[in-house]
Amino acid sequence: MSPWQSIVKSAFSSLNLCLKPTASLMKYTTRQVGALNTLEYRLYLENEQGKVVSPFHDVPLYPEGSSGESQDGNIVNMFVEIPRWTCAKMEISKEEPMNPVKQDVKKGALRFVKNIFPFHGYPWNYGAIPQTWECPEHTDPSTGFKGDNDPIDAVEIGSKVLERGAVRKVKVLGTIALIDEGETDWKIVVIDSEDPLASQLNDIEDVKSKCPGLLEATVRWFRDYKIPDGKPANEFAFNGEYKDSKFAMQVIKDTHEMWKGLVSGKIANNKGIALNNTGNVTIPEASAPAPAPLPESVNNQVFV
């Protein structure tokens, strides 16, 4: 048992709703508040009863029928924040009640990633693995750097463009470790379990053979995407080499234990993360006005 598991073991039996096992995987819908491409835009997640829930804390890590220890032990849930080929840098708002999706802001302006040739926006569906947390006070023994205070990021490589706010059952294939401004930022490579290619992909080596060039392009994108904004190229642990599905699942399990410590209070919440879960907060009613116009520069192509 790891030190982090020991920290949370004593509290696990007394945790509230957001740690209780889910008997079945709910079907989720979304509630939009505010216009897309504005500072006011928020996208909340709702359960089958129409109650707003947290994609960070309420969506279970493992779908129905998968404990993470069984034959389908590399199956987890993914919450989609950014559909493929879009440029808006969307993310779960950790500090706001119920953790809605919002667009990241820098110096008062909405953030859009640049179209680094030959990409347009994000080259895969991008999102988070619920009920995981990269603790900023814990130094990852495999990377030597502390966590970035976020749920783990997931890169979904299937054939479809997934909808923002979707909760998808995905197969974990491997991972790379981005070192972002001195923090560990795991990127878990996954594929939607319903994708036509999913049955042929079971580990990172399968991705190399069935999807030639994709993993190399992924490293290039993460390395370079901040350069047009005047920042240096990102670095990676393990010299940018991918780790396999087993390693990735252990990362997920370890960060799930850290998340348990966070929501139980056994690990200090020093960053103001909102820990509200189902039904605890009143959220505005849906309002989805027409999207605001995008800046013309969003579609510009850049070279690095």
BAFI-3210 file (N, C-alpha, C; in Angstrom, 3 decimals, decimal comma, padded with zeros to 6 digits):
// residues 304
n [1|2|3|4|5|6|7|8|9|10|11|12|13|14|15|16|17|18|19|20|21|22|23|24|25|26|27|28|29|30|31|32|33|34|35|36|37|38|39|40|41|42|43|44|45|46|47|48|49|50|51|52|53|54|55|56|57|58|59|60|61|62|63|64|65|66|67|68|69|70|71|72|73|74|75|76|77|78|79|80|81|82|83|84|85|86|87|88|89|90|91|92|93|94|95|96|97|98|99|100|101|102|103|104|105|106|107|108|109|110|111|112|113|114|115|116|117|118|119|120|121|122|123|124|125|126|127|128|129|130|131|132|133|134|135|136|137|138|139|140|141|142|143|144|145|146|147|148|149|150|151|152|153|154|155|156|157|158|159|160|161|162|163|164|165|166|167|168|169|170|171|172|173|174|175|176|177|178|179|180|181|182|183|184|185|186|187|188|189|190|191|192|193|194|195|196|197|198|199|200|201|202|203|204|205|206|207|208|209|210|211|212|213|214|215|216|217|218|219|220|221|222|223|224|225|226|227|228|229|230|231|232|233|234|235|236|237|238|239|240|241|242|243|244|245|246|247|248|249|250|251|252|253|254|255|256|257|258|259|260|261|262|263|264|265|266|267|268|269|270|271|272|273|274|275|276|277|278|279|280|281|282|283|284|285|286|287|288|289|290|291|292|293|294|295|296|297|298|299|300|301|302|303|304]
n.u [000,852|000,594|001,953|000,053|-002,321|-002,520|-002,993|-005,637|-007,165|-008,347|-010,370|-012,098|-014,483|-016,298|-016,912|-018,810|-021,581|-020,218|-018,250|-019,458|-020,175|-021,392|-024,331|-025,179|-024,206|-024,988|-026,972|-026,006|-026,781|-026,400|-026,282|-026,384|-025,210|-025,183|-023,569|-021,684|-018,204|-017,878|-017,076|-018,927|-019,849|-020,841|-020,869|-022,777|-023,087|-025,684|-027,597|-029,727|-031,994|-032,186|-030,668|-027,944|-024,639|-021,263|-018,685|-016,144|-016,241|-018,600|-019,175|-018,483|-015,279|-014,949|-016,882|-020,159|-019,974|-017,251|-014,542|-011,986|-010,221|-010,849|-011,318|-011,767|-010,165|-008,872|-010,675|-012,265|-014,107|-014,464|-014,607|-015,617|-014,074|-013,082|-013,848|-012,462|-010,509|-011,305|-010,562|-010,902|-009,819|-011,026|-012,054|-012,600|-013,888|-012,327|-012,625|-015,183|-018,574|-019,920|-018,299|-018,345|-017,793|-015,708|-014,335|-010,872|-009,056|-006,837|-005,177|-007,578|-008,708|-010,304|-008,958|-007,500|-006,120|-003,356|-003,297|-001,164|000,751|000,674|-001,838|-005,248|-006,457|-007,161|-005,889|-007,257|-009,978|-010,386|-010,081|-011,049|-010,312|-012,590|-012,770|-010,052|-006,913|-004,161|-002,050|-000,784|001,061|002,399|005,175|005,688|006,966|007,962|008,392|009,582|008,511|006,034|002,390|-000,104|-002,425|-004,814|-007,538|-006,677|-005,633|-007,156|-006,588|-008,395|-008,460|-010,134|-012,310|-014,440|-015,779|-016,250|-018,843|-018,803|-018,983|-019,862|-020,001|-017,951|-017,284|-014,160|-011,199|-008,128|-004,954|-002,297|000,282|001,795|004,092|003,826|005,821|004,919|005,675|007,222|005,639|004,030|002,105|000,078|-000,835|-003,224|-003,611|-006,405|-009,186|-012,466|-014,731|-016,670|-015,755|-015,006|-012,387|-011,648|-011,617|-009,293|-007,243|-005,375|-003,207|-000,349|001,475|-000,143|-001,361|000,772|001,149|-001,358|-002,191|-000,326|002,055|000,479|001,082|003,584|002,892|001,284|003,091|004,594|002,667|001,951|004,453|004,901|002,693|002,460|004,384|003,784|002,677|004,749|006,084|008,466|009,283|007,478|008,471|009,176|008,785|010,715|011,999|010,089|008,983|006,405|004,450|003,062|-000,277|-000,730|000,967|-000,208|-002,747|-002,023|-001,141|-003,591|-005,020|-003,465|-003,773|-006,479|-006,660|-005,464|-007,375|-009,489|-008,421|-008,443|-011,252|-012,131|-010,922|-008,558|-006,284|-004,950|-006,884|-005,591|-005,837|-008,310|-010,294|-013,530|-015,673|-018,267|-021,013|-023,556|-026,642|-026,126|-025,929|-027,436|-028,000|-027,929|-030,739|-031,002|-029,633|-029,116|-027,976|-027,228|-023,978|-021,196|-019,393|-016,392|-012,962|-011,140|-008,574|-008,561|-008,704|-006,327|-003,250|-000,195|003,394|005,978]
n.v [-001,197|002,199|005,326|007,356|005,913|004,898|007,227|007,884|005,660|005,298|007,134|006,466|004,940|006,685|008,660|011,049|011,344|011,645|009,731|007,297|004,042|003,769|002,432|002,101|003,328|006,571|008,391|011,315|014,805|018,181|021,540|024,655|027,883|031,130|032,696|030,956|031,501|033,699|035,447|034,752|032,228|029,021|025,524|023,155|019,931|017,539|015,083|012,129|012,891|015,546|017,122|019,237|018,100|017,412|017,166|016,578|015,483|013,905|012,197|008,817|007,186|004,632|002,954|001,352|-002,002|-002,225|-002,513|-001,756|-003,627|-005,934|-008,106|-006,245|-004,169|-001,852|000,126|003,209|006,178|009,130|012,642|014,933|017,851|019,385|019,279|017,536|019,329|021,876|025,160|026,612|026,951|025,105|024,134|022,230|024,083|024,280|025,764|026,803|026,374|023,155|022,773|023,636|023,579|025,989|028,643|029,101|031,931|034,581|037,353|038,749|038,046|035,638|032,370|030,831|028,073|028,084|027,411|025,281|024,465|021,159|021,233|021,864|023,517|021,416|018,170|015,854|014,501|015,996|015,880|015,174|012,799|011,696|012,039|011,923|013,344|015,422|015,921|018,940|019,019|016,710|014,901|013,308|010,102|008,963|010,998|013,081|015,541|017,736|017,494|019,042|020,100|019,442|017,394|014,313|014,564|013,492|012,111|011,500|009,289|008,337|007,901|009,698|013,027|014,128|015,303|018,308|018,099|015,516|012,286|009,633|006,171|004,852|003,246|002,692|003,275|004,067|006,418|009,713|011,903|015,122|017,863|020,637|023,836|023,133|021,251|018,053|016,752|014,603|012,948|010,965|008,458|007,453|005,547|005,802|003,406|002,512|003,029|002,125|001,157|000,371|-002,304|-003,279|-001,993|-002,227|-001,557|000,676|-000,016|-001,073|001,216|002,444|000,756|000,603|003,203|004,952|007,506|009,060|009,145|010,359|012,816|013,759|014,182|016,192|018,223|018,830|019,634|022,001|023,778|026,094|027,785|029,757|031,725|032,916|031,437|029,006|025,796|022,949|020,402|016,878|014,068|011,017|011,357|011,925|009,518|007,063|005,456|002,238|000,690|-000,548|000,894|003,418|002,952|002,565|005,101|006,431|005,115|005,826|008,633|008,729|007,852|010,053|011,977|010,993|011,530|014,323|015,028|013,948|015,443|014,697|015,331|018,491|021,127|023,402|025,053|026,076|024,446|023,697|021,590|020,809|018,580|016,514|018,179|020,111|022,815|025,749|026,319|028,524|028,744|027,207|028,966|029,761|031,708|032,867|032,003|034,177|036,157|034,746|035,696|036,870|035,914|033,333|031,322|031,499|030,294|029,059|028,727|026,833]
n.w [000,000|-000,908|000,449|000,028|-000,233|002,351|003,759|003,111|003,718|006,262|006,218|004,222|004,537|005,592|003,816|001,819|-000,504|-002,993|-003,024|-002,901|-004,236|-007,573|-008,705|-011,298|-014,497|-015,140|-017,535|-018,964|-019,380|-020,649|-019,380|-020,604|-019,807|-020,663|-023,526|-025,999|-026,618|-024,990|-021,911|-020,049|-020,531|-019,469|-018,987|-017,640|-016,076|-016,060|-014,265|-014,688|-013,381|-013,799|-012,170|-011,427|-011,567|-010,528|-012,873|-012,094|-009,479|-009,134|-011,331|-011,806|-011,567|-012,712|-015,190|-015,198|-014,207|-014,411|-012,443|-012,521|-011,826|-013,022|-015,905|-017,880|-017,040|-017,933|-018,484|-018,187|-017,216|-019,225|-019,336|-021,674|-022,628|-024,760|-028,086|-030,937|-033,377|-032,633|-031,289|-028,950|-025,658|-023,458|-020,123|-017,107|-014,473|-011,622|-009,308|-009,146|-007,970|-008,481|-010,629|-013,522|-017,140|-018,566|-020,613|-020,755|-019,539|-020,249|-019,179|-019,221|-021,636|-023,760|-024,222|-027,020|-028,676|-030,949|-034,500|-035,288|-037,963|-039,250|-038,024|-036,943|-034,364|-031,575|-032,051|-031,360|-029,433|-026,294|-022,759|-019,343|-016,751|-014,502|-010,883|-010,281|-009,267|-009,499|-007,165|-005,884|-003,848|-003,787|-004,801|-007,757|-007,970|-010,313|-012,140|-010,799|-010,275|-008,845|-008,717|-010,930|-009,867|-011,085|-012,421|-014,117|-017,509|-020,567|-023,748|-026,449|-029,109|-031,080|-034,014|-034,199|-033,754|-030,622|-028,423|-026,541|-023,040|-022,970|-021,431|-021,664|-022,062|-021,979|-023,293|-021,795|-023,078|-022,859|-021,795|-021,711|-020,041|-019,580|-018,684|-017,361|-016,924|-014,698|-013,410|-013,003|-015,575|-016,561|-019,591|-020,688|-023,009|-024,753|-026,106|-027,356|-026,215|-027,941|-030,429|-033,839|-034,096|-031,608|-030,664|-031,716|-030,498|-027,702|-026,213|-025,973|-027,970|-029,939|-030,894|-032,150|-034,346|-035,643|-035,941|-037,468|-036,940|-035,278|-032,497|-032,476|-033,579|-031,557|-029,420|-030,622|-030,868|-028,161|-027,302|-028,734|-028,635|-027,106|-027,995|-030,058|-028,449|-027,244|-025,337|-024,069|-025,592|-024,455|-022,083|-021,458|-019,270|-019,162|-021,587|-023,497|-024,183|-024,517|-021,978|-021,106|-021,121|-018,621|-016,908|-017,198|-016,095|-013,445|-012,760|-012,934|-010,877|-008,639|-008,593|-008,234|-005,602|-004,373|-004,958|-003,393|-000,881|-001,025|-001,179|001,181|003,078|004,202|002,839|002,475|001,155|-000,428|-002,592|-003,127|-004,333|-005,437|-003,753|-003,868|-004,314|-005,914|-005,919|-003,960|-004,476|-005,836|-009,201|-012,049|-014,318|-017,588|-020,334|-023,540|-025,579|-028,953|-030,231|-029,615|-032,029|-033,383|-032,873|-035,733|-035,957|-034,968|-036,854|-038,193|-039,580|-038,191|-038,033|-036,532]
ca.u [000,000|001,398|001,674|-001,200|-003,427|-002,601|-003,572|-007,085|-007,860|-009,147|-011,524|-012,875|-015,804|-017,184|-017,041|-020,192|-022,144|-019,341|-017,371|-020,212|-020,211|-022,539|-024,899|-025,226|-023,695|-026,089|-026,912|-025,870|-027,077|-025,702|-027,030|-025,559|-025,551|-024,371|-023,238|-020,365|-017,224|-017,935|-016,584|-020,024|-020,216|-020,622|-021,559|-022,944|-023,476|-026,883|-027,880|-030,999|-033,069|-032,110|-029,883|-026,573|-023,630|-019,892|-017,929|-014,914|-016,449|-019,781|-019,079|-017,575|-014,084|-015,174|-018,250|-020,871|-019,438|-015,790|-013,955|-010,586|-009,412|-011,387|-010,756|-011,811|-009,613|-008,341|-011,823|-012,629|-014,917|-013,826|-015,487|-015,092|-014,028|-012,731|-013,971|-011,377|-010,430|-011,698|-009,421|-011,177|-009,204|-012,053|-011,591|-013,406|-013,562|-012,184|-012,928|-016,585|-019,493|-020,344|-017,219|-018,759|-016,789|-015,636|-013,165|-009,754|-008,873|-005,508|-005,168|-008,925|-009,159|-010,518|-007,802|-007,653|-004,820|-003,025|-003,311|000,225|000,757|-000,525|-003,008|-006,241|-006,924|-006,750|-005,967|-007,999|-010,906|-009,581|-010,927|-010,541|-010,753|-013,185|-012,338|-008,598|-006,361|-002,709|-001,846|000,352|001,998|002,979|006,154|005,520|008,274|008,442|008,770|010,369|007,842|004,740|001,227|-000,529|-003,662|-005,944|-007,795|-005,805|-006,101|-007,318|-006,506|-009,193|-007,935|-011,078|-012,621|-015,527|-015,673|-017,144|-019,514|-018,398|-019,893|-020,195|-019,303|-017,717|-016,561|-012,972|-010,170|-006,828|-003,944|-000,950|000,395|003,042|004,143|004,248|006,299|004,388|006,103|007,739|004,636|003,659|000,812|-000,119|-001,754|-003,596|-004,110|-007,564|-010,077|-013,861|-014,953|-017,584|-015,123|-014,750|-011,022|-011,362|-011,328|-007,945|-006,282|-005,380|-002,036|000,276|002,116|-001,174|-001,555|001,898|001,005|-002,645|-002,378|001,045|002,298|-000,382|001,748|004,630|002,222|000,796|004,239|004,944|001,654|002,114|005,735|004,967|001,468|002,583|005,446|003,282|002,338|005,972|006,628|009,377|008,710|007,261|009,350|008,511|009,524|011,029|012,441|008,955|008,550|005,115|004,339|001,992|-001,587|-000,612|001,551|-001,212|-003,784|-001,500|-001,198|-004,991|-005,378|-002,772|-004,389|-007,809|-006,462|-005,237|-008,688|-010,217|-007,870|-008,908|-012,666|-012,346|-010,270|-007,304|-005,250|-005,390|-007,361|-004,966|-005,982|-009,679|-011,107|-014,915|-015,925|-019,708|-021,465|-024,942|-027,754|-025,738|-025,806|-028,414|-027,339|-028,868|-031,459|-030,336|-029,796|-028,142|-028,051|-026,362|-022,562|-020,573|-018,464|-015,020|-011,934|-010,679|-007,279|-008,705|-008,488|-005,035|-002,259|001,119|004,473|006,993]
ca.v [000,000|003,413|006,295|008,076|005,019|004,835|008,484|007,970|004,421|005,437|008,007|006,047|004,415|007,745|009,713|011,337|010,833|011,632|008,581|006,057|003,342|004,029|001,146|002,041|004,532|007,435|009,117|012,715|015,864|019,409|022,791|025,804|029,181|032,133|032,461|030,451|032,517|034,856|035,192|034,267|030,862|027,890|024,303|022,295|018,548|017,139|013,648|011,740|013,589|016,961|017,834|019,532|017,316|017,806|016,214|016,305|014,701|013,039|011,146|007,796|006,860|003,404|002,742|000,193|-003,308|-002,226|-002,096|-001,418|-004,777|-007,093|-008,354|-004,978|-003,249|-000,598|000,921|004,275|007,244|010,375|013,786|015,670|019,308|020,033|018,412|017,599|020,375|023,181|025,920|027,220|026,218|024,873|023,317|022,191|025,138|023,599|026,637|027,204|025,321|022,133|022,589|023,682|023,871|027,379|028,887|029,675|033,368|035,109|038,826|039,221|037,619|034,205|031,703|029,906|027,560|028,421|026,333|025,009|023,617|021,066|020,998|022,902|023,331|020,172|017,086|014,729|014,928|016,235|016,028|014,821|011,553|012,135|011,470|011,858|014,655|015,488|016,725|019,860|018,858|015,365|014,736|012,024|009,427|008,592|012,189|013,983|016,825|017,725|017,521|020,358|020,478|019,182|015,991|013,852|014,843|012,345|012,374|010,443|009,223|007,658|008,483|010,668|014,253|013,970|016,526|018,875|017,731|014,095|011,330|008,480|005,007|004,795|002,242|003,319|002,650|004,439|007,789|010,468|012,823|016,477|018,674|021,951|024,862|022,493|020,395|016,842|016,901|013,361|012,894|009,564|008,154|006,574|005,485|005,528|001,962|002,214|003,366|000,931|000,673|000,071|-003,724|-003,575|-001,233|-002,631|-001,007|001,744|-000,586|-001,209|002,542|002,678|-000,029|000,846|004,648|005,444|008,940|009,774|009,382|011,351|014,103|014,181|014,747|017,473|019,239|019,253|020,328|023,268|024,586|027,380|028,596|030,977|032,722|033,458|030,588|027,979|024,472|022,113|019,252|015,646|013,039|009,810|011,773|011,940|008,163|006,660|004,318|001,364|000,767|-000,923|002,047|004,485|002,607|002,788|006,551|006,760|004,620|006,631|009,961|008,505|007,833|011,432|012,636|010,573|012,313|015,704|015,207|013,534|016,390|014,159|016,103|019,877|021,787|024,719|025,779|026,564|023,600|023,527|020,174|020,551|017,490|016,513|018,752|021,000|024,202|026,216|026,743|029,249|028,010|027,201|030,085|029,487|032,643|032,568|032,216|035,429|035,962|034,391|036,578|036,417|035,243|031,967|030,399|031,735|029,225|029,504|027,771|026,913]
ca.w [000,000|-000,996|001,515|-000,240|000,089|003,802|004,230|002,913|004,048|007,464|005,983|003,061|004,870|006,041|002,814|001,446|-001,746|-004,148|-002,991|-002,836|-005,514|-008,415|-009,110|-012,756|-015,124|-015,533|-018,788|-018,605|-020,332|-020,280|-019,222|-020,975|-019,254|-021,332|-024,930|-026,353|-027,023|-024,094|-020,564|-019,217|-020,911|-018,576|-019,384|-016,473|-016,320|-015,332|-014,241|-015,277|-012,673|-014,113|-011,171|-011,822|-010,861|-010,832|-013,690|-011,370|-008,267|-009,129|-012,347|-011,265|-012,342|-013,481|-015,643|-014,677|-014,565|-014,472|-011,167|-012,732|-011,439|-013,717|-017,230|-018,614|-016,063|-018,466|-018,896|-017,259|-017,803|-019,646|-019,524|-022,828|-022,503|-026,029|-029,255|-031,913|-034,392|-032,122|-030,772|-027,650|-024,551|-022,452|-019,013|-015,897|-013,529|-010,337|-008,188|-009,135|-007,518|-009,435|-011,611|-014,927|-018,155|-019,005|-021,443|-020,025|-019,781|-019,973|-019,237|-019,517|-022,966|-023,931|-024,810|-028,142|-029,110|-032,331|-035,492|-035,664|-039,157|-040,091|-037,179|-036,700|-033,001|-030,901|-033,042|-030,808|-028,392|-025,096|-021,586|-018,023|-016,130|-013,239|-009,606|-010,186|-008,890|-009,442|-005,963|-006,032|-002,737|-003,890|-005,873|-008,427|-007,941|-011,643|-012,902|-009,968|-010,173|-008,171|-009,591|-011,417|-009,189|-011,978|-012,767|-015,201|-018,868|-021,458|-025,182|-027,076|-030,469|-031,956|-035,323|-034,138|-032,972|-029,485|-027,999|-025,266|-021,965|-023,029|-020,582|-022,530|-021,559|-022,832|-023,027|-021,525|-023,928|-022,451|-021,308|-021,680|-018,901|-019,894|-017,569|-017,725|-015,978|-013,506|-012,784|-013,723|-016,253|-017,318|-020,725|-020,846|-024,356|-024,647|-027,257|-027,023|-026,275|-029,033|-031,703|-034,653|-033,951|-030,197|-030,441|-032,197|-029,711|-026,304|-025,538|-026,750|-029,151|-030,964|-031,483|-033,056|-035,575|-036,296|-036,163|-037,660|-036,898|-034,334|-031,221|-032,721|-033,766|-030,245|-028,709|-031,272|-030,550|-026,776|-027,181|-029,451|-028,753|-026,414|-028,612|-030,702|-027,430|-026,688|-024,286|-024,594|-025,854|-023,275|-021,915|-021,062|-018,550|-019,937|-022,928|-024,406|-024,514|-023,967|-021,080|-021,578|-020,476|-017,212|-016,219|-017,197|-015,125|-012,101|-012,565|-012,674|-009,544|-007,632|-008,518|-007,657|-004,160|-003,959|-005,002|-002,198|000,217|-001,184|-000,846|002,570|003,958|004,712|002,152|002,553|-000,063|-000,336|-003,850|-003,282|-005,207|-005,000|-003,531|-003,865|-005,166|-006,373|-005,188|-002,865|-004,919|-006,820|-010,438|-012,906|-015,357|-018,893|-021,268|-024,601|-026,706|-030,089|-029,930|-030,018|-033,152|-033,052|-033,438|-037,041|-035,840|-034,511|-037,980|-038,831|-039,498|-037,771|-038,165|-035,464]
c.u [000,884|001,082|000,363|-002,405|-003,609|-003,279|-005,095|-007,847|-008,807|-010,404|-012,486|-014,297|-016,785|-017,393|-018,489|-020,518|-021,136|-018,326|-018,127|-020,232|-021,483|-023,055|-024,948|-024,739|-024,855|-025,872|-026,958|-026,304|-026,332|-026,667|-026,100|-026,109|-024,627|-023,964|-021,832|-019,499|-017,359|-017,393|-017,652|-020,378|-019,853|-021,432|-021,567|-023,385|-024,687|-027,033|-029,276|-032,191|-033,061|-031,371|-028,468|-025,614|-022,247|-019,216|-016,607|-015,163|-017,574|-019,761|-018,097|-016,372|-014,336|-016,632|-018,871|-020,190|-017,938|-015,235|-012,535|-009,663|-009,807|-010,738|-010,757|-011,243|-008,954|-009,461|-012,160|-013,587|-014,036|-014,906|-014,876|-015,202|-013,873|-012,901|-012,802|-011,607|-010,941|-010,514|-009,646|-010,608|-010,217|-011,503|-012,633|-012,944|-013,516|-012,697|-014,403|-017,480|-019,977|-019,413|-017,691|-017,565|-016,865|-014,421|-012,091|-009,542|-007,448|-005,521|-006,511|-009,494|-009,320|-009,325|-008,224|-006,259|-004,609|-003,053|-001,892|000,220|001,348|-001,822|-003,998|-006,820|-006,354|-006,914|-006,640|-009,046|-010,142|-010,494|-010,245|-011,074|-011,285|-012,616|-010,850|-008,093|-004,850|-002,318|-000,614|001,361|002,724|003,942|005,993|006,876|008,818|008,891|009,683|009,756|006,497|003,598|000,763|-001,883|-004,906|-006,315|-006,910|-006,451|-006,154|-007,331|-007,219|-008,930|-008,881|-011,440|-013,652|-015,112|-016,709|-017,679|-018,982|-019,448|-020,290|-019,385|-019,183|-016,926|-015,382|-012,009|-008,824|-005,740|-002,508|-000,920|001,762|002,949|004,706|004,723|005,994|004,729|006,471|006,758|004,350|002,249|000,606|-001,123|-002,028|-004,191|-005,222|-008,285|-011,475|-014,131|-015,889|-016,992|-014,857|-013,362|-010,721|-010,990|-009,914|-006,854|-006,412|-004,201|-001,363|000,968|001,112|-001,433|-000,449|001,697|-000,269|-002,878|-001,019|001,117|001,523|000,342|002,865|004,027|001,714|001,920|004,595|003,955|001,832|003,424|005,633|003,801|001,531|003,609|004,896|002,883|003,569|006,591|007,581|008,645|008,550|008,237|008,543|009,419|009,772|011,447|011,309|008,464|007,221|005,280|003,076|000,719|-001,510|-000,063|000,513|-002,318|-003,288|-001,478|-002,622|-005,395|-004,727|-003,426|-005,840|-007,714|-006,207|-006,536|-009,529|-009,735|-008,332|-010,334|-012,983|-011,766|-008,979|-006,083|-005,757|-005,777|-006,861|-005,167|-007,422|-010,539|-012,507|-015,228|-017,414|-020,044|-022,975|-025,910|-027,395|-025,794|-026,909|-027,675|-028,351|-029,556|-030,720|-030,648|-028,712|-028,336|-027,083|-024,896|-022,097|-019,623|-017,064|-014,053|-011,419|-009,397|-007,394|-008,409|-007,155|-004,111|-000,923|002,122|005,444|008,193]
c.v [001,242|004,354|007,033|007,205|004,916|006,072|008,446|006,747|004,594|006,254|007,470|005,627|005,492|008,837|009,869|010,824|010,692|010,505|007,262|005,381|003,667|002,717|001,009|003,362|005,369|007,981|010,592|013,621|017,114|020,575|023,957|027,066|030,205|031,716|031,903|031,596|033,812|034,453|034,570|032,814|029,860|026,706|023,363|020,902|018,225|015,625|013,368|012,415|015,095|017,782|018,053|018,732|017,794|016,763|015,807|015,276|013,671|011,939|010,097|007,577|005,666|003,297|001,509|-001,093|-003,358|-001,685|-001,582|-002,564|-006,030|-007,245|-007,095|-003,858|-002,017|000,276|001,938|005,231|008,434|011,438|014,678|017,175|019,994|019,043|018,602|018,723|021,735|023,834|026,512|026,357|026,136|023,969|023,302|023,312|024,529|024,438|027,037|026,060|024,450|022,018|022,573|023,827|025,360|027,518|029,578|031,121|033,750|036,613|039,363|038,788|036,105|033,580|030,748|029,392|027,905|027,177|026,120|024,040|022,247|020,865|022,155|022,654|022,060|019,000|015,818|015,323|014,962|016,434|015,552|013,462|011,915|011,400|011,108|013,260|014,546|016,469|017,626|019,789|017,511|015,304|013,348|011,317|009,086|009,793|013,125|015,349|016,666|017,813|018,928|020,800|020,259|017,707|015,597|014,135|013,561|012,819|011,219|010,431|008,546|008,465|009,603|011,931|014,159|015,319|017,004|018,548|016,273|013,313|010,039|007,395|004,782|003,712|002,954|002,553|002,954|005,882|008,379|011,453|014,156|017,147|020,123|022,957|024,244|021,613|019,176|016,993|015,683|013,549|011,412|009,359|007,118|006,516|005,150|004,041|001,553|002,553|002,090|000,331|000,171|-001,387|-004,102|-002,879|-001,601|-002,074|-000,014|001,211|-000,782|000,123|002,828|001,969|000,309|002,311|005,300|006,970|009,677|010,097|010,419|012,748|014,653|014,797|016,108|018,562|019,742|020,004|021,768|024,224|025,927|028,312|029,846|032,079|033,261|032,648|029,562|026,679|023,717|020,937|018,057|014,845|011,868|010,135|011,720|010,569|007,845|005,480|003,527|001,494|000,447|000,237|003,156|004,214|002,806|004,277|006,969|006,326|005,458|007,999|009,874|008,469|009,245|012,212|012,254|011,360|013,754|015,861|014,792|014,526|015,894|014,785|017,534|020,426|023,227|025,585|026,218|025,751|023,464|022,041|019,852|019,366|017,534|017,184|019,771|022,482|024,522|026,809|027,486|028,341|028,134|028,465|029,946|030,455|032,257|032,830|033,596|035,170|035,621|035,453|036,011|035,600|033,771|030,962|030,607|030,533|029,811|028,377|027,942|026,076]
c.w [000,000|000,159|001,301|000,066|001,592|004,367|004,180|003,385|005,222|007,250|004,953|003,418|005,254|005,009|002,369|000,056|-002,866|-004,120|-002,985|-004,196|-006,283|-008,970|-010,614|-013,312|-015,645|-016,937|-018,449|-019,743|-019,868|-020,170|-019,533|-020,340|-019,902|-022,732|-025,080|-026,863|-026,224|-022,727|-019,676|-019,480|-019,822|-019,104|-018,185|-016,907|-015,458|-015,355|-014,792|-014,609|-012,935|-013,080|-011,685|-010,934|-011,283|-011,711|-013,049|-010,258|-008,342|-010,177|-011,834|-012,171|-013,264|-013,918|-014,983|-015,141|-014,655|-013,183|-011,337|-012,379|-012,235|-015,086|-018,081|-017,747|-016,612|-019,024|-017,816|-017,973|-018,193|-019,796|-020,597|-022,591|-023,857|-027,174|-030,220|-032,928|-033,915|-031,424|-029,385|-026,532|-023,407|-021,346|-017,902|-014,973|-012,128|-009,173|-008,097|-008,669|-008,668|-010,634|-013,058|-015,861|-018,490|-019,902|-020,616|-020,468|-019,422|-020,206|-019,705|-020,849|-023,005|-024,647|-025,920|-028,488|-030,575|-033,229|-036,004|-036,847|-038,852|-039,301|-037,267|-035,316|-032,386|-031,856|-032,537|-029,876|-027,067|-023,897|-020,326|-017,594|-014,749|-012,033|-009,588|-009,870|-008,781|-008,343|-006,098|-004,895|-002,788|-005,068|-006,475|-008,490|-009,318|-012,468|-012,119|-009,791|-009,478|-009,188|-009,916|-010,873|-010,047|-011,965|-013,942|-016,551|-019,689|-022,903|-025,888|-028,570|-031,451|-033,187|-035,279|-033,391|-031,861|-029,014|-026,661|-024,199|-021,961|-022,004|-021,372|-021,795|-022,500|-022,364|-022,890|-022,269|-023,512|-021,988|-021,637|-020,525|-019,362|-018,608|-017,933|-016,625|-014,630|-012,768|-013,656|-014,293|-017,152|-018,442|-021,006|-022,237|-024,230|-025,990|-026,773|-027,214|-027,402|-030,401|-032,510|-034,475|-032,537|-029,960|-030,860|-031,389|-028,248|-025,517|-026,479|-028,001|-030,280|-031,652|-032,490|-034,389|-036,349|-036,642|-036,378|-037,684|-035,824|-033,031|-031,366|-032,884|-032,432|-029,420|-029,297|-030,871|-029,122|-026,571|-027,658|-029,243|-028,027|-027,060|-029,304|-029,720|-026,717|-025,566|-024,884|-024,859|-024,540|-023,261|-021,420|-020,143|-019,496|-021,379|-023,948|-024,825|-023,819|-023,013|-021,461|-020,746|-018,989|-016,395|-016,106|-016,179|-013,698|-011,780|-012,212|-011,270|-008,452|-007,478|-008,053|-006,129|-003,630|-003,949|-003,786|-000,978|000,182|-000,694|000,583|003,568|004,545|004,039|002,060|001,180|-000,041|-001,573|-004,121|-004,220|-004,616|-004,925|-003,455|-004,745|-005,299|-005,407|-004,131|-003,218|-005,916|-008,012|-011,310|-013,922|-016,688|-019,675|-022,315|-025,768|-027,807|-029,719|-030,373|-031,180|-032,646|-033,570|-034,771|-036,941|-035,453|-035,631|-038,688|-038,614|-039,071|-037,956|-037,010|-035,867]
res [m|s|p|w|q|s|i|v|k|s|a|f|s|s|l|n|l|c|l|k|p|t|a|s|l|m|k|y|t|t|r|q|v|g|a|l|n|t|l|e|y|r|l|y|l|e|n|e|q|g|k|v|v|s|p|f|h|d|v|p|l|y|p|e|g|s|s|g|e|s|q|d|g|n|i|v|n|m|f|v|e|i|p|r|w|t|c|a|k|m|e|i|s|k|e|e|p|m|n|p|v|k|q|d|v|k|k|g|a|l|r|f|v|k|n|i|f|p|f|h|g|y|p|w|n|y|g|a|i|p|q|t|w|e|c|p|e|h|t|d|p|s|t|g|f|k|g|d|n|d|p|i|d|a|v|e|i|g|s|k|v|l|e|r|g|a|v|r|k|v|k|v|l|g|t|i|a|l|i|d|e|g|e|t|d|w|k|i|v|v|i|d|s|e|d|p|l|a|s|q|l|n|d|i|e|d|v|k|s|k|c|p|g|l|l|e|a|t|v|r|w|f|r|d|y|k|i|p|d|g|k|p|a|n|e|f|a|f|n|g|e|y|k|d|s|k|f|a|m|q|v|i|k|d|t|h|e|m|w|k|g|l|v|s|g|k|i|a|n|n|k|g|i|a|l|n|n|t|g|n|v|t|i|p|e|a|s|a|p|a|p|a|p|l|p|e|s|v|n|n|q|v|f|v]
***
